[in-house]
């Protein structure tokens, strides 16, 4: 079963975040804690990380997409779910 990767919770829950960079390509093998994408709000920049190991699949988001806390940026599937 796929594990969703979401914009993490921050102390600024109502601030819009922007997708700045993809750090992993769709189909990349990842381990828990790997950085998947970079998001920012103003001068704050953070990375969304893999919550588990598996194969990363990006959501259909363009760079500069506006995001909010909890938005899905991708999913991690097991190798058998490719």
mmCIF file of the C-alpha atoms, coordinates in Angstrom:
data_MODEL
# 
_entry.id   MODEL 
# 
loop_
_atom_site.group_PDB 
_atom_site.id 
_atom_site.type_symbol 
_atom_site.label_atom_id 
_atom_site.label_alt_id 
_atom_site.label_comp_id 
_atom_site.label_asym_id 
_atom_site.label_entity_id 
_atom_site.label_seq_id 
_atom_site.pdbx_PDB_ins_code 
_atom_site.Cartn_x 
_atom_site.Cartn_y 
_atom_site.Cartn_z 
_atom_site.occupancy 
_atom_site.B_iso_or_equiv 
_atom_site.pdbx_formal_charge 
_atom_site.auth_seq_id 
_atom_site.auth_comp_id 
_atom_site.auth_asym_id 
_atom_site.auth_atom_id 
_atom_site.pdbx_PDB_model_num 
ATOM 1  C CA . UNK A 1 1  ? 0.000  0.000  0.000   1.00 0.00 ? 1  UNK A CA 1 
ATOM 2  C CA . UNK A 1 2  ? 1.345  3.428  -0.955  1.00 0.00 ? 2  UNK A CA 1 
ATOM 3  C CA . UNK A 1 3  ? 2.402  5.912  1.730   1.00 0.00 ? 3  UNK A CA 1 
ATOM 4  C CA . UNK A 1 4  ? 1.498  9.527  0.917   1.00 0.00 ? 4  UNK A CA 1 
ATOM 5  C CA . UNK A 1 5  ? 4.151  12.243 1.130   1.00 0.00 ? 5  UNK A CA 1 
ATOM 6  C CA . UNK A 1 6  ? 2.630  15.514 2.309   1.00 0.00 ? 6  UNK A CA 1 
ATOM 7  C CA . UNK A 1 7  ? 3.737  19.060 2.962   1.00 0.00 ? 7  UNK A CA 1 
ATOM 8  C CA . UNK A 1 8  ? 4.832  18.821 6.603   1.00 0.00 ? 8  UNK A CA 1 
ATOM 9  C CA . UNK A 1 9  ? 3.221  20.786 9.420   1.00 0.00 ? 9  UNK A CA 1 
ATOM 10 C CA . UNK A 1 10 ? 4.967  23.990 10.398  1.00 0.00 ? 10 UNK A CA 1 
ATOM 11 C CA . UNK A 1 11 ? 4.339  26.635 13.005  1.00 0.00 ? 11 UNK A CA 1 
ATOM 12 C CA . UNK A 1 12 ? 2.963  28.800 10.193  1.00 0.00 ? 12 UNK A CA 1 
ATOM 13 C CA . UNK A 1 13 ? -0.041 26.679 9.110   1.00 0.00 ? 13 UNK A CA 1 
ATOM 14 C CA . UNK A 1 14 ? -1.764 29.373 7.026   1.00 0.00 ? 14 UNK A CA 1 
ATOM 15 C CA . UNK A 1 15 ? 1.286  30.532 5.079   1.00 0.00 ? 15 UNK A CA 1 
ATOM 16 C CA . UNK A 1 16 ? 1.337  29.470 1.409   1.00 0.00 ? 16 UNK A CA 1 
ATOM 17 C CA . UNK A 1 17 ? 4.306  27.301 0.457   1.00 0.00 ? 17 UNK A CA 1 
ATOM 18 C CA . UNK A 1 18 ? 5.848  27.025 -3.006  1.00 0.00 ? 18 UNK A CA 1 
ATOM 19 C CA . UNK A 1 19 ? 7.335  23.925 -4.634  1.00 0.00 ? 19 UNK A CA 1 
ATOM 20 C CA . UNK A 1 20 ? 10.895 25.054 -5.494  1.00 0.00 ? 20 UNK A CA 1 
ATOM 21 C CA . UNK A 1 21 ? 12.675 21.896 -6.646  1.00 0.00 ? 21 UNK A CA 1 
ATOM 22 C CA . UNK A 1 22 ? 12.250 18.172 -7.099  1.00 0.00 ? 22 UNK A CA 1 
ATOM 23 C CA . UNK A 1 23 ? 15.182 16.352 -5.495  1.00 0.00 ? 23 UNK A CA 1 
ATOM 24 C CA . UNK A 1 24 ? 14.100 12.837 -6.541  1.00 0.00 ? 24 UNK A CA 1 
ATOM 25 C CA . UNK A 1 25 ? 12.698 11.653 -9.845  1.00 0.00 ? 25 UNK A CA 1 
ATOM 26 C CA . UNK A 1 26 ? 9.618  9.483  -10.200 1.00 0.00 ? 26 UNK A CA 1 
ATOM 27 C CA . UNK A 1 27 ? 10.692 5.844  -9.997  1.00 0.00 ? 27 UNK A CA 1 
ATOM 28 C CA . UNK A 1 28 ? 13.684 6.563  -7.729  1.00 0.00 ? 28 UNK A CA 1 
ATOM 29 C CA . UNK A 1 29 ? 14.376 4.109  -4.915  1.00 0.00 ? 29 UNK A CA 1 
ATOM 30 C CA . UNK A 1 30 ? 14.343 5.986  -1.599  1.00 0.00 ? 30 UNK A CA 1 
ATOM 31 C CA . UNK A 1 31 ? 14.964 5.183  2.044   1.00 0.00 ? 31 UNK A CA 1 
ATOM 32 C CA . UNK A 1 32 ? 13.179 6.773  4.990   1.00 0.00 ? 32 UNK A CA 1 
ATOM 33 C CA . UNK A 1 33 ? 14.544 10.266 5.552   1.00 0.00 ? 33 UNK A CA 1 
ATOM 34 C CA . UNK A 1 34 ? 15.659 10.929 1.953   1.00 0.00 ? 34 UNK A CA 1 
ATOM 35 C CA . UNK A 1 35 ? 14.872 14.459 0.758   1.00 0.00 ? 35 UNK A CA 1 
ATOM 36 C CA . UNK A 1 36 ? 12.244 14.408 -2.000  1.00 0.00 ? 36 UNK A CA 1 
ATOM 37 C CA . UNK A 1 37 ? 11.495 18.035 -2.774  1.00 0.00 ? 37 UNK A CA 1 
ATOM 38 C CA . UNK A 1 38 ? 12.227 21.535 -1.572  1.00 0.00 ? 38 UNK A CA 1 
ATOM 39 C CA . UNK A 1 39 ? 9.445  23.896 -0.575  1.00 0.00 ? 39 UNK A CA 1 
ATOM 40 C CA . UNK A 1 40 ? 9.647  27.474 0.620   1.00 0.00 ? 40 UNK A CA 1 
ATOM 41 C CA . UNK A 1 41 ? 7.675  30.355 2.069   1.00 0.00 ? 41 UNK A CA 1 
ATOM 42 C CA . UNK A 1 42 ? 9.440  33.673 1.869   1.00 0.00 ? 42 UNK A CA 1 
ATOM 43 C CA . UNK A 1 43 ? 12.912 33.263 3.378   1.00 0.00 ? 43 UNK A CA 1 
ATOM 44 C CA . UNK A 1 44 ? 12.084 29.839 4.871   1.00 0.00 ? 44 UNK A CA 1 
ATOM 45 C CA . UNK A 1 45 ? 13.109 26.793 2.841   1.00 0.00 ? 45 UNK A CA 1 
ATOM 46 C CA . UNK A 1 46 ? 12.580 23.166 3.905   1.00 0.00 ? 46 UNK A CA 1 
ATOM 47 C CA . UNK A 1 47 ? 12.649 19.706 2.373   1.00 0.00 ? 47 UNK A CA 1 
ATOM 48 C CA . UNK A 1 48 ? 9.856  17.150 2.399   1.00 0.00 ? 48 UNK A CA 1 
ATOM 49 C CA . UNK A 1 49 ? 11.360 13.772 3.299   1.00 0.00 ? 49 UNK A CA 1 
ATOM 50 C CA . UNK A 1 50 ? 10.422 10.164 2.631   1.00 0.00 ? 50 UNK A CA 1 
ATOM 51 C CA . UNK A 1 51 ? 8.415  8.751  5.551   1.00 0.00 ? 51 UNK A CA 1 
ATOM 52 C CA . UNK A 1 52 ? 9.440  5.205  4.593   1.00 0.00 ? 52 UNK A CA 1 
ATOM 53 C CA . UNK A 1 53 ? 11.574 3.257  2.114   1.00 0.00 ? 53 UNK A CA 1 
ATOM 54 C CA . UNK A 1 54 ? 10.313 2.281  -1.329  1.00 0.00 ? 54 UNK A CA 1 
ATOM 55 C CA . UNK A 1 55 ? 9.878  3.793  -4.785  1.00 0.00 ? 55 UNK A CA 1 
ATOM 56 C CA . UNK A 1 56 ? 8.996  7.503  -5.035  1.00 0.00 ? 56 UNK A CA 1 
ATOM 57 C CA . UNK A 1 57 ? 6.286  8.753  -7.398  1.00 0.00 ? 57 UNK A CA 1 
ATOM 58 C CA . UNK A 1 58 ? 5.786  12.497 -7.748  1.00 0.00 ? 58 UNK A CA 1 
ATOM 59 C CA . UNK A 1 59 ? 2.380  14.116 -7.691  1.00 0.00 ? 59 UNK A CA 1 
ATOM 60 C CA . UNK A 1 60 ? 1.512  15.982 -10.870 1.00 0.00 ? 60 UNK A CA 1 
ATOM 61 C CA . UNK A 1 61 ? 2.729  19.317 -9.564  1.00 0.00 ? 61 UNK A CA 1 
ATOM 62 C CA . UNK A 1 62 ? 4.664  21.923 -11.492 1.00 0.00 ? 62 UNK A CA 1 
ATOM 63 C CA . UNK A 1 63 ? 7.532  23.878 -9.997  1.00 0.00 ? 63 UNK A CA 1 
ATOM 64 C CA . UNK A 1 64 ? 6.261  27.070 -8.339  1.00 0.00 ? 64 UNK A CA 1 
ATOM 65 C CA . UNK A 1 65 ? 2.963  25.361 -7.460  1.00 0.00 ? 65 UNK A CA 1 
ATOM 66 C CA . UNK A 1 66 ? 1.389  26.940 -4.362  1.00 0.00 ? 66 UNK A CA 1 
ATOM 67 C CA . UNK A 1 67 ? 0.910  24.411 -1.562  1.00 0.00 ? 67 UNK A CA 1 
ATOM 68 C CA . UNK A 1 68 ? -0.521 24.319 1.924   1.00 0.00 ? 68 UNK A CA 1 
ATOM 69 C CA . UNK A 1 69 ? 0.209  22.104 4.918   1.00 0.00 ? 69 UNK A CA 1 
ATOM 70 C CA . UNK A 1 70 ? -1.076 18.592 4.245   1.00 0.00 ? 70 UNK A CA 1 
ATOM 71 C CA . UNK A 1 71 ? -1.059 18.804 0.435   1.00 0.00 ? 71 UNK A CA 1 
ATOM 72 C CA . UNK A 1 72 ? 0.193  15.610 -1.225  1.00 0.00 ? 72 UNK A CA 1 
ATOM 73 C CA . UNK A 1 73 ? 3.466  15.989 -3.142  1.00 0.00 ? 73 UNK A CA 1 
ATOM 74 C CA . UNK A 1 74 ? 3.902  12.311 -3.966  1.00 0.00 ? 74 UNK A CA 1 
ATOM 75 C CA . UNK A 1 75 ? 3.747  8.775  -2.682  1.00 0.00 ? 75 UNK A CA 1 
ATOM 76 C CA . UNK A 1 76 ? 6.114  5.988  -1.772  1.00 0.00 ? 76 UNK A CA 1 
ATOM 77 C CA . UNK A 1 77 ? 5.202  2.557  -3.101  1.00 0.00 ? 77 UNK A CA 1 
ATOM 78 C CA . UNK A 1 78 ? 6.809  -0.785 -2.372  1.00 0.00 ? 78 UNK A CA 1 
ATOM 79 C CA . UNK A 1 79 ? 9.082  -2.154 -5.091  1.00 0.00 ? 79 UNK A CA 1 
ATOM 80 C CA . UNK A 1 80 ? 6.363  -4.679 -6.036  1.00 0.00 ? 80 UNK A CA 1 
ATOM 81 C CA . UNK A 1 81 ? 3.862  -1.833 -6.649  1.00 0.00 ? 81 UNK A CA 1 
ATOM 82 C CA . UNK A 1 82 ? 6.026  0.002  -9.186  1.00 0.00 ? 82 UNK A CA 1 
# 
